[in-house]
Amino acid sequence: MRFGNMEVRPLGGGAGCLMMMILFSVLASVVGTVLLNLLFD
């Protein structure tokens, strides 16, 4: 992954990057669900 002229290499290469994206997606959905439940409770 590149940010400007800086290269960021995730642990485990491509597979590690994919796992981090999946993990972030799951965490974001869980946090979103909890926040919505707190708002509309």
mmCIF file as gemmi writes it, N, C-alpha and C atoms, coordinates in Angstrom:
data_model
loop_
_atom_site.group_PDB
_atom_site.id
_atom_site.type_symbol
_atom_site.label_atom_id
_atom_site.label_alt_id
_atom_site.label_comp_id
_atom_site.label_asym_id
_atom_site.label_entity_id
_atom_site.label_seq_id
_atom_site.pdbx_PDB_ins_code
_atom_site.Cartn_x
_atom_site.Cartn_y
_atom_site.Cartn_z
_atom_site.occupancy
_atom_site.B_iso_or_equiv
_atom_site.pdbx_formal_charge
_atom_site.auth_seq_id
_atom_site.auth_asym_id
_atom_site.pdbx_PDB_model_num
ATOM 1 N N . MET Axp A 1 ? 0.851 -1.171 0 1 0 ? 1 A 1
ATOM 2 C CA . MET Axp A 1 ? 0 0 0 1 0 ? 1 A 1
ATOM 3 C C . MET Axp A 1 ? 0.904 1.245 0 1 0 ? 1 A 1
ATOM 4 N N . ARG Axp A 2 ? 0.506 2.266 -0.749 1 0 ? 2 A 1
ATOM 5 C CA . ARG Axp A 2 ? 1.337 3.462 -0.841 1 0 ? 2 A 1
ATOM 6 C C . ARG Axp A 2 ? 0.602 4.682 -0.305 1 0 ? 2 A 1
ATOM 7 N N . PHE Axp A 3 ? 1.301 5.481 0.499 1 0 ? 3 A 1
ATOM 8 C CA . PHE Axp A 3 ? 0.796 6.768 0.971 1 0 ? 3 A 1
ATOM 9 C C . PHE Axp A 3 ? 1.769 7.835 0.493 1 0 ? 3 A 1
ATOM 10 N N . GLY Axp A 4 ? 1.437 8.499 -0.612 1 0 ? 4 A 1
ATOM 11 C CA . GLY Axp A 4 ? 2.347 9.485 -1.171 1 0 ? 4 A 1
ATOM 12 C C . GLY Axp A 4 ? 3.598 8.799 -1.674 1 0 ? 4 A 1
ATOM 13 N N . ASN Axp A 5 ? 4.766 9.165 -1.125 1 0 ? 5 A 1
ATOM 14 C CA . ASN Axp A 5 ? 6.014 8.51 -1.543 1 0 ? 5 A 1
ATOM 15 C C . ASN Axp A 5 ? 6.48 7.489 -0.517 1 0 ? 5 A 1
ATOM 16 N N . MET Axp A 6 ? 5.587 7.108 0.404 1 0 ? 6 A 1
ATOM 17 C CA . MET Axp A 6 ? 5.949 6.155 1.45 1 0 ? 6 A 1
ATOM 18 C C . MET Axp A 6 ? 5.264 4.816 1.189 1 0 ? 6 A 1
ATOM 19 N N . GLU Axp A 7 ? 6.027 3.754 1.228 1 0 ? 7 A 1
ATOM 20 C CA . GLU Axp A 7 ? 5.494 2.409 1.003 1 0 ? 7 A 1
ATOM 21 C C . GLU Axp A 7 ? 5.242 1.732 2.338 1 0 ? 7 A 1
ATOM 22 N N . VAL Axp A 8 ? 4.003 1.233 2.539 1 0 ? 8 A 1
ATOM 23 C CA . VAL Axp A 8 ? 3.664 0.526 3.773 1 0 ? 8 A 1
ATOM 24 C C . VAL Axp A 8 ? 3.454 -0.938 3.439 1 0 ? 8 A 1
ATOM 25 N N . ARG Axp A 9 ? 4.264 -1.802 4.035 1 0 ? 9 A 1
ATOM 26 C CA . ARG Axp A 9 ? 4.147 -3.239 3.772 1 0 ? 9 A 1
ATOM 27 C C . ARG Axp A 9 ? 3.5 -3.926 4.975 1 0 ? 9 A 1
ATOM 28 N N . PRO Axp A 10 ? 2.285 -4.456 4.787 1 0 ? 10 A 1
ATOM 29 C CA . PRO Axp A 10 ? 1.61 -5.134 5.899 1 0 ? 10 A 1
ATOM 30 C C . PRO Axp A 10 ? 2.267 -6.461 6.237 1 0 ? 10 A 1
ATOM 31 N N . LEU Axp A 11 ? 2.053 -6.919 7.462 1 0 ? 11 A 1
ATOM 32 C CA . LEU Axp A 11 ? 2.587 -8.216 7.88 1 0 ? 11 A 1
ATOM 33 C C . LEU Axp A 11 ? 1.928 -9.323 7.067 1 0 ? 11 A 1
ATOM 34 N N . GLY Axp A 12 ? 2.716 -10.239 6.564 1 0 ? 12 A 1
ATOM 35 C CA . GLY Axp A 12 ? 2.176 -11.363 5.813 1 0 ? 12 A 1
ATOM 36 C C . GLY Axp A 12 ? 1.971 -11.065 4.343 1 0 ? 12 A 1
ATOM 37 N N . GLY Axp A 13 ? 2.406 -9.894 3.871 1 0 ? 13 A 1
ATOM 38 C CA . GLY Axp A 13 ? 2.269 -9.575 2.453 1 0 ? 13 A 1
ATOM 39 C C . GLY Axp A 13 ? 0.818 -9.35 2.058 1 0 ? 13 A 1
ATOM 40 N N . GLY Axp A 14 ? 0.441 -9.819 0.862 1 0 ? 14 A 1
ATOM 41 C CA . GLY Axp A 14 ? -0.907 -9.596 0.345 1 0 ? 14 A 1
ATOM 42 C C . GLY Axp A 14 ? -1.981 -10.247 1.182 1 0 ? 14 A 1
ATOM 43 N N . ALA Axp A 15 ? -1.726 -11.476 1.636 1 0 ? 15 A 1
ATOM 44 C CA . ALA Axp A 15 ? -2.714 -12.181 2.457 1 0 ? 15 A 1
ATOM 45 C C . ALA Axp A 15 ? -2.939 -11.455 3.778 1 0 ? 15 A 1
ATOM 46 N N . GLY Axp A 16 ? -1.869 -10.95 4.364 1 0 ? 16 A 1
ATOM 47 C CA . GLY Axp A 16 ? -1.987 -10.207 5.617 1 0 ? 16 A 1
ATOM 48 C C . GLY Axp A 16 ? -2.792 -8.936 5.421 1 0 ? 16 A 1
ATOM 49 N N . CYS Axp A 17 ? -2.584 -8.277 4.282 1 0 ? 17 A 1
ATOM 50 C CA . CYS Axp A 17 ? -3.331 -7.055 3.976 1 0 ? 17 A 1
ATOM 51 C C . CYS Axp A 17 ? -4.816 -7.375 3.847 1 0 ? 17 A 1
ATOM 52 N N . LEU Axp A 18 ? -5.133 -8.468 3.156 1 0 ? 18 A 1
ATOM 53 C CA . LEU Axp A 18 ? -6.531 -8.876 2.99 1 0 ? 18 A 1
ATOM 54 C C . LEU Axp A 18 ? -7.159 -9.203 4.334 1 0 ? 18 A 1
ATOM 55 N N . MET Axp A 19 ? -6.424 -9.931 5.185 1 0 ? 19 A 1
ATOM 56 C CA . MET Axp A 19 ? -6.953 -10.272 6.507 1 0 ? 19 A 1
ATOM 57 C C . MET Axp A 19 ? -7.186 -9.023 7.348 1 0 ? 19 A 1
ATOM 58 N N . MET Axp A 20 ? -6.276 -8.045 7.274 1 0 ? 20 A 1
ATOM 59 C CA . MET Axp A 20 ? -6.45 -6.8 8.028 1 0 ? 20 A 1
ATOM 60 C C . MET Axp A 20 ? -7.682 -6.041 7.539 1 0 ? 20 A 1
ATOM 61 N N . MET Axp A 21 ? -7.916 -6.043 6.22 1 0 ? 21 A 1
ATOM 62 C CA . MET Axp A 21 ? -9.089 -5.358 5.676 1 0 ? 21 A 1
ATOM 63 C C . MET Axp A 21 ? -10.371 -6.038 6.138 1 0 ? 21 A 1
ATOM 64 N N . ILE Axp A 22 ? -10.383 -7.361 6.135 1 0 ? 22 A 1
ATOM 65 C CA . ILE Axp A 22 ? -11.567 -8.111 6.592 1 0 ? 22 A 1
ATOM 66 C C . ILE Axp A 22 ? -11.792 -7.86 8.08 1 0 ? 22 A 1
ATOM 67 N N . LEU Axp A 23 ? -10.727 -7.894 8.867 1 0 ? 23 A 1
ATOM 68 C CA . LEU Axp A 23 ? -10.828 -7.667 10.307 1 0 ? 23 A 1
ATOM 69 C C . LEU Axp A 23 ? -11.337 -6.259 10.592 1 0 ? 23 A 1
ATOM 70 N N . PHE Axp A 24 ? -10.816 -5.266 9.874 1 0 ? 24 A 1
ATOM 71 C CA . PHE Axp A 24 ? -11.264 -3.891 10.056 1 0 ? 24 A 1
ATOM 72 C C . PHE Axp A 24 ? -12.731 -3.746 9.684 1 0 ? 24 A 1
ATOM 73 N N . SER Axp A 25 ? -13.148 -4.423 8.612 1 0 ? 25 A 1
ATOM 74 C CA . SER Axp A 25 ? -14.543 -4.364 8.172 1 0 ? 25 A 1
ATOM 75 C C . SER Axp A 25 ? -15.472 -4.956 9.231 1 0 ? 25 A 1
ATOM 76 N N . VAL Axp A 26 ? -15.1 -6.093 9.791 1 0 ? 26 A 1
ATOM 77 C CA . VAL Axp A 26 ? -15.913 -6.735 10.824 1 0 ? 26 A 1
ATOM 78 C C . VAL Axp A 26 ? -15.978 -5.861 12.07 1 0 ? 26 A 1
ATOM 79 N N . LEU Axp A 27 ? -14.833 -5.33 12.491 1 0 ? 27 A 1
ATOM 80 C CA . LEU Axp A 27 ? -14.81 -4.457 13.663 1 0 ? 27 A 1
ATOM 81 C C . LEU Axp A 27 ? -15.655 -3.212 13.448 1 0 ? 27 A 1
ATOM 82 N N . ALA Axp A 28 ? -15.568 -2.61 12.26 1 0 ? 28 A 1
ATOM 83 C CA . ALA Axp A 28 ? -16.343 -1.41 11.96 1 0 ? 28 A 1
ATOM 84 C C . ALA Axp A 28 ? -17.838 -1.715 11.998 1 0 ? 28 A 1
ATOM 85 N N . SER Axp A 29 ? -18.264 -2.855 11.481 1 0 ? 29 A 1
ATOM 86 C CA . SER Axp A 29 ? -19.686 -3.192 11.491 1 0 ? 29 A 1
ATOM 87 C C . SER Axp A 29 ? -20.181 -3.461 12.913 1 0 ? 29 A 1
ATOM 88 N N . VAL Axp A 30 ? -19.357 -4.104 13.735 1 0 ? 30 A 1
ATOM 89 C CA . VAL Axp A 30 ? -19.745 -4.358 15.122 1 0 ? 30 A 1
ATOM 90 C C . VAL Axp A 30 ? -19.874 -3.047 15.889 1 0 ? 30 A 1
ATOM 91 N N . VAL Axp A 31 ? -18.887 -2.163 15.735 1 0 ? 31 A 1
ATOM 92 C CA . VAL Axp A 31 ? -18.933 -0.868 16.415 1 0 ? 31 A 1
ATOM 93 C C . VAL Axp A 31 ? -20.121 -0.056 15.935 1 0 ? 31 A 1
ATOM 94 N N . GLY Axp A 32 ? -20.391 -0.071 14.641 1 0 ? 32 A 1
ATOM 95 C CA . GLY Axp A 32 ? -21.538 0.643 14.091 1 0 ? 32 A 1
ATOM 96 C C . GLY Axp A 32 ? -22.848 0.125 14.65 1 0 ? 32 A 1
ATOM 97 N N . THR Axp A 33 ? -22.977 -1.183 14.753 1 0 ? 33 A 1
ATOM 98 C CA . THR Axp A 33 ? -24.193 -1.784 15.291 1 0 ? 33 A 1
ATOM 99 C C . THR Axp A 33 ? -24.397 -1.397 16.746 1 0 ? 33 A 1
ATOM 100 N N . VAL Axp A 34 ? -23.327 -1.439 17.548 1 0 ? 34 A 1
ATOM 101 C CA . VAL Axp A 34 ? -23.416 -1.06 18.952 1 0 ? 34 A 1
ATOM 102 C C . VAL Axp A 34 ? -23.811 0.412 19.099 1 0 ? 34 A 1
ATOM 103 N N . LEU Axp A 35 ? -23.196 1.281 18.277 1 0 ? 35 A 1
ATOM 104 C CA . LEU Axp A 35 ? -23.529 2.703 18.354 1 0 ? 35 A 1
ATOM 105 C C . LEU Axp A 35 ? -24.987 2.951 17.974 1 0 ? 35 A 1
ATOM 106 N N . LEU Axp A 36 ? -25.466 2.277 16.937 1 0 ? 36 A 1
ATOM 107 C CA . LEU Axp A 36 ? -26.858 2.443 16.539 1 0 ? 36 A 1
ATOM 108 C C . LEU Axp A 36 ? -27.802 1.964 17.626 1 0 ? 36 A 1
ATOM 109 N N . ASN Axp A 37 ? -27.474 0.858 18.267 1 0 ? 37 A 1
ATOM 110 C CA . ASN Axp A 37 ? -28.316 0.348 19.354 1 0 ? 37 A 1
ATOM 111 C C . ASN Axp A 37 ? -28.349 1.318 20.533 1 0 ? 37 A 1
ATOM 112 N N . LEU Axp A 38 ? -27.212 1.939 20.822 1 0 ? 38 A 1
ATOM 113 C CA . LEU Axp A 38 ? -27.17 2.901 21.9 1 0 ? 38 A 1
ATOM 114 C C . LEU Axp A 38 ? -27.981 4.155 21.559 1 0 ? 38 A 1
ATOM 115 N N . LEU Axp A 39 ? -27.918 4.577 20.306 1 0 ? 39 A 1
ATOM 116 C CA . LEU Axp A 39 ? -28.647 5.777 19.881 1 0 ? 39 A 1
ATOM 117 C C . LEU Axp A 39 ? -30.164 5.571 19.911 1 0 ? 39 A 1
ATOM 118 N N . PHE Axp A 40 ? -30.611 4.436 19.417 1 0 ? 40 A 1
ATOM 119 C CA . PHE Axp A 40 ? -32.051 4.208 19.25 1 0 ? 40 A 1
ATOM 120 C C . PHE Axp A 40 ? -32.67 3.372 20.357 1 0 ? 40 A 1
ATOM 121 N N . ASP Axp A 41 ? -31.971 3.201 21.449 1 0 ? 41 A 1
ATOM 122 C CA . ASP Axp A 41 ? -32.499 2.363 22.525 1 0 ? 41 A 1
ATOM 123 C C . ASP Axp A 41 ? -33.488 3.153 23.395 1 0 ? 41 A 1
